[in-house]
Amino acid sequence: MNQESIWSARYRDAGDDYLFGTEPNRFLAHRLDLLQSGRTALSVADGEGRNSVWLAEQGLEVTAIEISAVAVEKARHLAAGRKLDVNFIQADMLAPGWPPEDMHNAFDWVVGIFIQFVGPAWRDKQFEVMKRLTRPGGRILLQGYTPKQIEYKTGGPSAVENLYTEDTLREAFADWEIEELVEYEDDVDEGKGHKGRSALIGMVARKPE
């Protein structure tokens, strides 16, 4: 089963509920002042729209990329209910030839919230795509789980190699300015998908001008 089928089945099984809730990720929301220093934002692997819709509520021009058609439809419904305009695109961010040329260096913010559905072999490609989307002087914001999350079992992948460490992110963004990199634990309440004590890591990195 491919990634589109896997994720569409998960989102479909949630029915009218939102698998990860409809509120934004807390790490993202707590950086509102910094986010408003930009005008455009792209949310990758956006799911059912909770983060992209919130970004639009803050006045940013938002594009969202998501592989699952089911999730995109639910995200559009969420945005419409709040009378917000988000450019939702169904696409595989790891597909050959993606992103298209007109999206290169286009966004002040590129946001990836719990996008740890790939292992190390594909993670470099994932990060390279995000870097390509970010304009010079723009930023990437990441939120993910650390390996300790395997003990908590409150969300995220079961493959420890998919999870981030500080060293992983410092190496991946060695050519960028890492403005914030924090590893911590918190109680997460994001729908049924992420619920309970969690081992987290968050990063904000700025692309060289």
matplotlib code that plots the C-alpha trace (Angstrom):
import matplotlib.pyplot as plt

x = [0.0, 1.4, 1.6, -1.5, -3.6, -2.2, -2.9, -6.3, -7.4, -6.4, -8.1, -11.2, -11.4, -11.7, -15.0, -16.2, -13.6, -10.2, -7.5, -5.1, -7.7, -8.4, -6.2, -2.7, 0.4, 1.6, 5.2, 4.0, 1.4, 3.8, 6.0, 3.2, 5.2, 8.1, 5.8, 4.2, 7.6, 6.8, 4.0, 3.9, 3.9, 3.8, 2.8, 4.1, 2.4, -0.3, -2.9, -6.4, -5.5, -5.2, -1.9, -2.4, -5.8, -4.4, -1.6, -4.2, -6.1, -2.9, -3.0, -0.4, -0.8, -0.8, -0.2, -0.6, 0.8, -0.7, -0.6, -4.0, -7.1, -9.3, -7.2, -7.3, -11.0, -11.3, -8.9, -10.9, -14.0, -12.2, -11.0, -14.4, -16.0, -13.7, -14.1, -10.4, -8.5, -5.8, -4.2, -4.5, -2.6, -2.7, 0.9, 3.6, 6.5, 8.9, 7.8, 10.4, 10.5, 8.7, 8.6, 7.8, 10.1, 7.6, 7.7, 11.4, 12.6, 8.9, 8.1, 9.0, 8.1, 8.1, 6.5, 6.8, 4.8, 5.4, 6.5, 8.5, 6.9, 10.3, 13.5, 17.1, 17.2, 14.4, 14.8, 17.7, 15.4, 12.5, 14.7, 16.2, 12.7, 11.9, 15.1, 14.4, 10.9, 12.3, 13.3, 16.7, 16.3, 13.2, 12.8, 11.9, 10.0, 10.0, 8.3, 9.0, 9.5, 12.8, 13.8, 12.5, 9.0, 9.2, 8.8, 5.7, 3.8, 1.5, 1.9, 4.4, 6.2, 7.2, 10.5, 13.2, 15.3, 12.6, 12.9, 15.0, 17.9, 19.6, 22.6, 20.4, 19.0, 22.3, 23.9, 21.0, 20.9, 24.6, 24.6, 21.7, 21.5, 19.7, 17.9, 16.2, 16.7, 15.0, 14.4, 11.8, 8.8, 5.2, 1.7, 0.2, -3.5, -3.9, -7.0, -6.7, -3.5, -1.2, -2.3, -0.3, 3.2, 5.5, 9.3, 9.5, 12.0, 11.5, 13.6, 13.6, 16.3, 17.0, 18.2, 21.3, 20.5]
y = [0.0, 3.4, 6.5, 8.1, 5.0, 4.5, 8.1, 8.4, 5.2, 6.7, 10.0, 8.2, 6.0, 9.1, 9.9, 13.4, 13.8, 15.2, 12.6, 15.2, 17.7, 21.2, 23.3, 24.2, 22.5, 24.2, 24.7, 26.5, 28.6, 29.8, 31.4, 33.7, 36.9, 35.4, 34.0, 37.4, 38.7, 36.9, 37.2, 33.7, 30.3, 26.7, 23.8, 20.4, 17.1, 19.3, 16.6, 17.8, 21.5, 22.4, 24.2, 25.8, 27.1, 28.6, 30.2, 31.8, 33.0, 35.0, 36.8, 34.9, 33.8, 30.1, 27.1, 23.6, 20.4, 17.0, 13.6, 12.3, 13.3, 12.6, 14.9, 17.7, 17.5, 17.7, 20.6, 22.5, 22.0, 23.3, 26.4, 27.1, 26.8, 29.6, 31.6, 31.4, 31.1, 28.5, 27.1, 23.4, 21.2, 17.4, 16.3, 14.0, 16.2, 13.4, 12.8, 13.2, 16.7, 18.2, 21.1, 22.9, 25.7, 28.4, 27.3, 27.5, 30.2, 31.3, 31.2, 33.2, 30.2, 26.4, 24.5, 20.7, 19.4, 15.7, 14.8, 11.8, 9.3, 8.6, 7.1, 8.5, 7.4, 9.8, 12.4, 14.2, 14.5, 15.7, 18.4, 19.4, 20.0, 22.2, 24.2, 24.7, 26.1, 28.6, 32.1, 33.4, 34.9, 32.8, 30.1, 26.5, 25.5, 21.8, 20.0, 16.3, 13.5, 12.3, 8.6, 8.6, 8.9, 5.1, 4.6, 6.9, 5.4, 8.5, 9.2, 9.2, 6.5, 3.2, 3.2, 4.9, 5.7, 8.1, 10.3, 13.4, 14.1, 17.5, 16.1, 15.0, 18.4, 20.3, 18.2, 18.5, 22.3, 23.0, 25.4, 27.4, 29.6, 27.6, 30.2, 27.8, 24.1, 22.7, 19.2, 18.8, 16.8, 18.0, 16.7, 16.7, 16.8, 16.8, 14.7, 10.9, 10.8, 12.6, 12.3, 12.1, 12.7, 13.1, 13.5, 16.5, 18.5, 21.9, 23.9, 27.2, 27.6, 30.6, 30.3, 32.3, 35.5]
z = [0.0, -1.0, 1.3, -0.2, 0.4, 3.9, 5.0, 3.3, 5.1, 8.4, 7.8, 6.4, 9.5, 11.6, 10.0, 10.7, 13.4, 12.7, 13.5, 14.9, 16.0, 14.5, 16.8, 15.7, 16.9, 20.1, 19.1, 15.9, 17.7, 20.4, 17.7, 16.4, 16.8, 14.7, 12.1, 11.5, 10.4, 7.1, 4.5, 2.9, 4.4, 3.1, 5.3, 4.0, 4.7, 6.1, 6.9, 7.6, 7.7, 11.3, 10.9, 7.5, 8.5, 11.7, 9.7, 7.4, 10.5, 11.4, 8.1, 6.2, 2.5, 2.9, 0.6, 2.0, 0.4, 1.4, -0.3, 0.9, -1.1, 1.9, 4.2, 1.6, 1.4, 5.2, 5.2, 2.7, 4.8, 7.8, 6.0, 4.5, 7.9, 9.2, 5.9, 5.2, 1.9, 1.8, -1.4, -0.9, -3.2, -3.3, -4.1, -2.9, -1.7, -2.5, -6.0, -8.8, -10.2, -7.1, -6.3, -9.5, -10.5, -9.6, -6.0, -5.6, -3.2, -2.8, 0.9, 3.9, 6.1, 5.3, 8.2, 8.8, 11.8, 12.7, 9.2, 10.3, 8.0, 6.2, 7.4, 6.9, 3.3, 2.4, 5.1, 3.3, 0.2, 2.4, 3.9, 0.6, -0.8, 2.1, 1.7, -2.0, -1.2, 1.3, 0.0, 0.9, 4.4, 5.0, 7.7, 8.2, 11.3, 12.4, 15.2, 15.7, 18.1, 19.6, 20.0, 23.6, 22.1, 21.4, 25.2, 25.4, 22.5, 22.4, 18.7, 15.9, 14.0, 15.6, 13.7, 15.9, 12.9, 11.7, 14.8, 15.2, 17.5, 18.0, 16.1, 13.2, 12.7, 13.3, 10.6, 8.2, 8.6, 9.1, 6.2, 7.7, 10.8, 13.5, 15.5, 17.9, 18.6, 21.7, 23.0, 25.7, 27.0, 27.2, 27.4, 23.9, 23.1, 19.3, 18.5, 18.8, 16.8, 19.3, 22.9, 26.2, 27.4, 24.5, 23.8, 21.4, 19.5, 17.8, 15.4, 13.6, 11.0, 8.7, 5.1, 4.2, 2.2]

ax = plt.figure().add_subplot(projection="3d")
ax.plot(x, y, z, "-o")
ax.set_aspect("equal")
plt.show()
